[in-house]
């Protein structure tokens, strides 16, 4: 398990000399005899000197603190680039594009997380959202991602993966409680794409993804999610939700709540469903293109200032190329018969 600790910048030596200088001048001004204060010119010069020393001290301290902050943000950004590494462009015939945007301006660090793993049980996907954002959320992101990268390969079912994530989060929060008593939680969606295209999922307080197919946009499922991980124990029975089939040519869009909660200057929410409906007519498109168009629309809506972290993962089933028959029925170009009706999402 990864553990990230914040280190206080050692700015005391950098500001020690200006502080000593300013304190000396101030002590001299306060202790010298009143008889030496009679000259107006001397008082003006002395006051100007004190003002210059104070201004120099403030400017030097500001530059030092900004330099240390920039260094801390650079280190945190490098740590996150290792933790939240880009997923592979293609695994087991599924093409992938993903990106994250932090609401902490200039920090490049957010509380959203995602990962895709090709396992012997199928392609397993995790997307989640840690309470809060910025550097403070990195430790929780590390705990959840580190656990998933092991459990996704070890556990034969999604319920076992989720329990491993929950235990790792509980250990992390227990260790963190000594220094930070604030309660934390994580929303998470676990998705499994089996070799035959069957989709199953476990949802802990996260928005359901959207499925783009045949020019339509549908929620992957409508069932009520489980509570977020952290404050509540998991139920004894963790039966994954059956979400139908992920057929060749279909696109899945996974997102965090920062997307649908994004507002414009008038307080209107980002029209995610309408935006996806507009993109569904352009399919098949590369997942990178869909991702770029979604981010562009979101940034236009918020004028480049989202109030919460944002993460998007776009998956496209490229396991076989798809063509349309004379009646619009979908068929594999390898000569196979048209697929049967799509199972309805529960």
Helices and strands as residue ranges (DSSP letters): H 12-31, G 34-37, H 40-83, E 90-91, E 94-101, E 112-119, E 122-130, G 135-137, H 138-154, H 158-176, E 186-193, E 198-204, E 210-213, E 216-219, E 241-245, E 251-255, H 257-260, H 272-280, H 287-302, E 310-317, E 322-324, E 330-332
